[in-house]
Amino acid sequence: MPLDPAQVVELVETILEDSKAEDVLVIDLAGKSSIAEYMVIASGRSSRQVASAAEHIVEKLKAVGLLPSIEGKAAGDWVLVDAGDVVVHLFRPEVRAFYNLEKMWGVANPARPPVAPDAAAQAAFMA
């Protein structure tokens, strides 16, 4: 029996945890896009780690009967794994910050928590 998209996301999250990926974010795209049901975004500390994590995802998804495709593995800056209803974006942190996919989809980036204004900035604003 094939995995449903939520099960694929759980498997991807487990693989990313095992691969020591950072700042993993799952975005539910249902009703927002026809490209996929879920988007998973994560960071790796180096190009090598990004490419390795992507390869592990592809291997594990193939092992459960899916046929994912992979783009960008050679460079390792931004690797996309397309598993049909689940799309995974793996970035080096500075590349992730540059493209900021989270902002495009209207969600907070876990690597950049909202910054509270300091008291001086609040006082200047209120003046």
Backbone hydrogen bonds, N-H to C=O, Kabsch-Sander energy under -0.5 kcal/mol:
donor,donor_aa,acceptor,acceptor_aa,energy
7,Q,4,D,-0.7
8,V,4,D,-2.0
9,V,5,P,-2.3
10,E,6,A,-2.0
11,L,7,Q,-2.2
12,V,8,V,-2.8
13,E,9,V,-2.8
14,T,10,E,-2.0
15,I,11,L,-2.4
16,L,12,V,-2.8
17,E,13,E,-2.3
18,D,14,T,-2.5
19,S,15,I,-1.9
20,K,17,E,-1.4
21,A,16,L,-2.8
22,E,43,S,-3.2
25,L,41,I,-2.8
27,I,39,M,-3.4
28,D,26,V,-0.5
29,L,27,I,-0.7
29,L,37,E,-2.8
30,A,37,E,-0.9
32,K,29,L,-2.8
33,S,29,L,-1.8
37,E,85,D,-2.0
38,Y,85,D,-2.2
39,M,27,I,-2.4
40,V,87,V,-2.9
41,I,25,L,-3.0
42,A,89,H,-2.2
43,S,22,E,-2.8
44,G,91,F,-2.7
50,V,46,S,-2.4
51,A,47,S,-2.6
52,S,48,R,-2.4
53,A,49,Q,-2.6
54,A,50,V,-2.2
55,E,51,A,-2.2
56,H,52,S,-2.3
57,I,53,A,-2.2
58,V,54,A,-2.4
59,E,55,E,-2.6
60,K,56,H,-2.5
61,L,57,I,-2.6
62,K,58,V,-2.4
63,A,59,E,-1.8
64,V,60,K,-0.9
64,V,61,L,-0.5
65,G,62,K,-1.7
66,L,61,L,-2.6
69,S,82,D,-2.2
71,E,80,L,-2.4
76,G,72,G,-2.4
79,V,90,L,-2.9
80,L,71,E,-2.4
81,V,88,V,-2.8
82,D,69,S,-2.5
82,D,80,L,-0.5
83,A,81,V,-0.7
83,A,86,V,-2.7
85,D,83,A,-1.1
87,V,38,Y,-2.2
88,V,81,V,-3.0
89,H,40,V,-3.3
90,L,79,V,-2.9
90,L,88,V,-0.5
91,F,42,A,-2.3
92,R,77,D,-1.9
95,V,92,R,-0.6
96,R,92,R,-2.5
97,A,93,P,-2.4
98,F,94,E,-1.6
99,Y,95,V,-2.3
100,N,96,R,-2.7
103,K,100,N,-0.7
104,M,100,N,-1.3
105,W,101,L,-1.7
106,G,103,K,-1.2
107,V,102,E,-2.6
112,R,109,N,-1.6
116,A,114,P,-0.6
122,Q,118,D,-2.2
123,A,119,A,-2.6
124,A,120,A,-2.4
125,F,121,A,-2.0
126,M,122,Q,-2.2
127,A,123,A,-1.3
